[in-house]
Amino acid sequence: MEIVQIIAIVLAAVGAVNWGLVGLFKFDLVALIAGGMKFGAVNVVSRIIYILVAVAGVISLTAIGELA
């Protein structure tokens, strides 16, 4: 597996954990990391994190295709 795919899978997992925290506890880890903002608040840093996680999810899908 390429290093890019491994990084992408880890980022996608982090995104999944964040969504789990949002669903279970209404706690946004990305907002906290990006400047201690309140739940759902968005700034430049959080937008970049969300975009990186989205790209990581798409790259992770290619890794699944290679396993099949």
C-alpha positions as CSV (number, residue, x, y, z in Angstrom):
1,M,0.0,0.0,0.0
2,E,1.4,3.4,-0.9
3,I,2.2,5.9,1.9
4,V,-0.4,8.3,0.5
5,Q,-3.1,5.7,0.9
6,I,-2.0,4.9,4.4
7,I,-2.1,8.6,5.4
8,A,-5.5,8.9,3.7
9,I,-6.9,6.0,5.6
10,V,-5.7,7.4,8.9
11,L,-7.2,10.8,8.0
12,A,-10.5,9.2,7.0
13,A,-10.5,7.3,10.3
14,V,-10.0,10.6,12.2
15,G,-12.9,12.1,10.3
16,A,-15.0,9.1,11.2
17,V,-14.1,9.5,14.9
18,N,-15.0,13.2,14.7
19,W,-18.4,12.3,13.3
20,G,-18.9,9.8,16.0
21,L,-18.2,12.4,18.6
22,V,-20.6,14.8,16.9
23,G,-23.3,12.1,16.9
24,L,-22.8,10.8,20.4
25,F,-21.9,13.9,22.3
26,K,-22.4,16.9,20.1
27,F,-18.7,17.5,20.4
28,D,-16.8,18.8,17.3
29,L,-13.1,17.8,17.7
30,V,-12.1,19.7,14.5
31,A,-13.6,22.9,15.8
32,L,-11.7,22.5,19.1
33,I,-8.4,21.7,17.2
34,A,-8.9,24.6,14.8
35,G,-9.1,27.2,17.5
36,G,-11.4,26.2,20.4
37,M,-14.5,27.4,18.5
38,K,-18.0,26.5,19.5
39,F,-19.7,23.5,18.0
40,G,-20.2,23.8,14.3
41,A,-18.2,27.0,13.9
42,V,-16.0,27.2,10.8
43,N,-12.8,29.1,10.1
44,V,-10.0,28.7,7.5
45,V,-8.2,26.1,9.5
46,S,-11.3,23.9,10.1
47,R,-12.2,24.2,6.4
48,I,-8.8,22.9,5.4
49,I,-9.1,20.0,7.8
50,Y,-12.6,19.1,6.5
51,I,-11.3,19.3,2.9
52,L,-8.3,17.1,3.7
53,V,-10.5,14.5,5.4
54,A,-12.9,14.5,2.4
55,V,-10.0,14.0,-0.1
56,A,-8.6,11.3,2.2
57,G,-12.0,9.5,2.0
58,V,-11.9,9.5,-1.7
59,I,-8.3,8.3,-1.8
60,S,-9.3,5.5,0.7
61,L,-11.9,4.3,-1.8
62,T,-9.1,3.7,-4.3
63,A,-7.3,1.6,-1.7
64,I,-10.4,-0.6,-1.4
65,G,-10.5,-1.0,-5.2
66,E,-6.9,-2.3,-5.1
67,L,-7.8,-4.9,-2.4
68,A,-10.5,-6.5,-4.5
